[in-house]
Amino acid sequence: MKKIITVALTVVSMASVMFAFGNTAQKEMSLAQARSKITELVSTPESIGGVMAQLSADNQKKFVSDINAAISNMRATVEEKAAKFYAVNKAILVAPGTKSKGSILAEIFAVVPTSALAVINERFASDLFNRAADPSRTYSDDEFTKIAQKSMSTIIERCEKADDASIRQSFAILMFVRASNGTPKDLDKTLVQMIPSKEAREIALDEWIGPALGKTGAKSYEPMLGVTDAGESIDVPMTLGMIGPSIIDVMFHDLASQSGVASQIFHDAGTGLPQRIVDLERMPRTLNPEAPFYPSNTRPGYQKQEM
């Protein structure tokens, strides 16, 4: 088994070096050229990485806004659009060529319609930003809180320029609270205090975030979406069902690219933690947080469990 793992890691390492070398030889693409590909990319999100790798950092953010605007203008149900918003923006974030994932994440929360953020906050929390999503590192409560605060600073600043700013900021808070796996228990309160609007802070916890987390009964986004111009109501459970499970796919993508979304966001947030090749044996083997070998149950140190 150890020999197989060693060979696998060697192949992954060589592939990553070859990919990085190939990227350096790519000619930069203009924003106009990228925009001409939007219709194709919306239909095939898996192709987005090649375009992102050829755009400058500034044009990447403009492209994120443009491609999401194109999805908004599609003739489709709100659920179909939400599923497409998720697929496209996930592909953008996991693309190795995405230069500043923290800034791109902020752009996503600022431009995606609030109805779709009801879906994105849940799927990003489980698939990309969960504490267990980076199998090479287990974060303490204090580390995760600082990471969330640093990321929220960027998101809050960008969303202040968008409509429904406090709702968008609250959706981002929801994402980090869900990704925290329940600890620290006061993370929602800590992050809500960062919202600039005093009025929004006063109602965010009890009237928006509490119901969205199901703290006061059945989970509901109605209090949040009801104060926005979201338009047609969205069936979140149905949309989540349309998307289907993908956390394992994301983990293996991160393994192959050595550019995990969570690890890069966390690194950008100022933890100073080095990125290194992922050890296959440390990958979570279950999505059940009650299992003894689920990473969050062994925090702050990782206690390896035998299979």
N, C-alpha and C positions, 0 to 999 in steps of 0.2 A: 504493500500500500504506500509506504513512504517513497519507494522508488518511482511509483506512478505519479505521485504528487510532485516530486522533484522534476520529473520530465515535463509535466504539465506546466509548472511554473516557468521552466526554461523556455518552452514554446511561447507562452504568453509574453514573457519578457522580450524575446526576439521580435515577436509580432508588433509589440508596442514601440520598440525602437525603430522598426521599419516604417510604421505608421507616422511617427514623429518626423522621420527623415523625409518622407513623402510630402508631408505638410509644408515643410520649409521651401519646397520647390514649386508650390502652387502659386499661381498668379492671383493677386487681389482682385476680387469681383466688385464692380460698382453696385451701388444700391439699386440703380435702374435695372441692371441685369438680374439682380436677385428678385426684384419685384416681378419681373417677367416670368418667373418660375413659380409664383405663389399658387396658382391654380393647380399645377402639378403636385406641389409639395403638400397642399392641404389633403390631396387624395392619397399621397404616399409619404407620410411623416418620416418614415425610416430614411428618406433621402435628404432630410434637412441638414444632417451633420456636414455633408459635403459643401453645402452653401455657406453654413455658418463659419466653416474653417477658412473661407476665402473673403470674409467681410472684416472690415476694421471694427474695433470695439464700439465706436460711435454708431456706425452703420448697423451693427448687430441690434442695438436697442431700437433703432428706427424700423428695422425689418420686423422685429417682434411686434411692434405696434401695427405695422402694415398687414402682416399675415393674420393677426387677430381681428383686425377690422374687416378683412375679407371673409372670415368665418362668420362674423356678425351679419354680413350681408347675404349669406347663403339662404336659399329657400329650403328650409328644413324645420323640423319641430325643435322646440327649445331643448329637449333631451338629446336629440341628434347633434345639435350644435355643441352642447356641453361636453358630449363624448369626444367631439372633434377638438374642442378647445383643450381638453385634457391630453389627448394623443399628441397634438402638435407641440404644445408647450413642454410636455415631458421630453419629447424628442429634442427640443431646443436645449433644455437643461442638461441632458445626459450627453450631448454632443461634445466630444473632446475639444473641438475647436472653439467652443463658447468661451470667450476670454474672461469675462467677469460674471460668474454665475450669481453672485449676490445682487449685482445691479440688474441683471436680467430677471431674477426672481421678483425684484421690486417692480420692474416694468410690467411683468405679467399681472401682478396684483393691481396695478394701476389701470390697465387697459382692458382686461377680460371683463365681460359683463358680470355684474354681481350675482345673477342667477347661476352662472357657471362656476363662480367661486364657491358656491355651496357644495359643489362636487369636487372641485380642485383641492380645496383645503383638506378634505378627507383623504383623497388619493395621494396627494403629495406627502401628507403626514405618514401614511403607511408605506408608500413605495419609495420615497426619496429621502425624507428627512427624519425618519424614525431613528431613535437612538441605536437600534439594532441594524440599521441599513448599512452602516460601515462596519463590516465584520472584522476589520483590523484594529478597531478601537472601541473601548467602552468608556463612556463619559460619566463623570460624577454629576450629581445634581447641581453643584456650583458651576461646573464647567458648562453644562447644558444651558443653565440660566444666562450666563454671560454671553454665550453664543447666540441665544435667542434675542437678547437685548441688543447686541451689536447688529444682527440682521434686521431686527425691527426698526432700528434707527434709519437704515437705508430705505426700508419699505415705507415707513411713515413719511419721510421727507419727500419721496416720489409721489405717494398717494395724496399728499396735501394739494397737489396740482391737478387732481382728478375730481370728477363728480363723485358724490357719496363717499368722501374721503374717510370718515370715521367708520363707516360700514366696511370698507375695503381693509382698513387697518385692523378691524375686529376679526375679519376672516383670516388674516395672516396670523393673528394671535391664536385663533382657533387651531390653525395648522400646527403651531409649535406646541400648544397644550396637548393636542392629540399625539404628536410625535414624541412627547416626553414620557409616554407610557405611565402617566399618573403621578410622577414625582418630579420636582417638589409640588406638593398639593396646592401651594399658593402661587404657582407660576402665572395663572391667569390674572390674578390681582397685580402681580409685579409688572406684567406687560401692559395691562390696561392703564396703569399710571403714566405710561409713555405717550398715550394719545393726547395731542395738544388741546383738543376741545374739552373744556371742563364739563359742559353739558353731556357730551358723549361719554366721558369717563363715568359720569354719575349713573348712566343707564346701561352701559355696555355689559357689565358683569351680570346683573340680575335680569335685564330685559332682552339682551341679545345673546351673549355667550352662554349663560346658564341654560336657557331653553335649547340652544344649538347642541349643547353637550348632553342634553337629557337630564340635567340636574333637578329639574322641577317637574318631571313627568316624561311623556313621550318626546323624543327628539324632534325639534321643530325649528325651521329657519324662517318661518312666517314673520316673527317680530322684526327680524333684520331686513328681510326683503320687502316687508310691507311699508317701510319708510323710504324706499328707493324708487327709482324709475325702471325697475327690473322688467316691467311689462308682464307677459304671460307667466303664470306660476309654473315651477318646474317640479317634476316628480323625481326627487333625488334618489330614492331606492331603485327605481326603474333604471335611471341613468347609470348608477353604480353597477347594476346588473349587466347593462349593455357593455360596459368597459371590461368587466371580468377581472380575475386576479392577475397580477403582473409583478409582484414584489420580487419573486425569485428571478424573473427575467432581468429585472433591473440590477440585482446583485451580481448576476453573471456578466452583465454588460460592464459593470464597474470593475469586475475582476479582469476582463479582457482588455479594457482600456487603461486601467490604473488611474482613472480620473473620476472616481466616485463623486456624485453630486454632493452628498452629505459631507464627505471628507474635504472637498474643495470649499464648500460654503463655510464649514467649520474652520478650515485653515485660514480663509479670507477674513473670518470674524476675529482673528487675532489671538487664537489659542497658542500659536507657535508650535503646534504639534507637527512633527515631520510626517510626510506621506511616504509609505513604503509598500512593497508588494504585498498583496493579500495572501494570507495563509488559508488554504482551502479548509483545513480542519477547524478553523474558528468561525466558519459561516454558520449562522443559526440554522438548526435543523428542524425548527418548528415555528409556527406563527402564534402558538399558544403561550401567552405571557405567564401562565401558571406553571409551565413546565420547568423542572429544575435546571435544565441546561439552556433556558432562554437567557440571553445576556443580561437583561435588566434585573434578573434575580441574583446576579453575582456581583453587582456593582458595589464598591468602586473598582475592585480587581476582578479579572476574568479567571474563574476557576474552571479549568478544562474538564469536561465530563466525558467519560469513556462511552463509546457506542455499545 
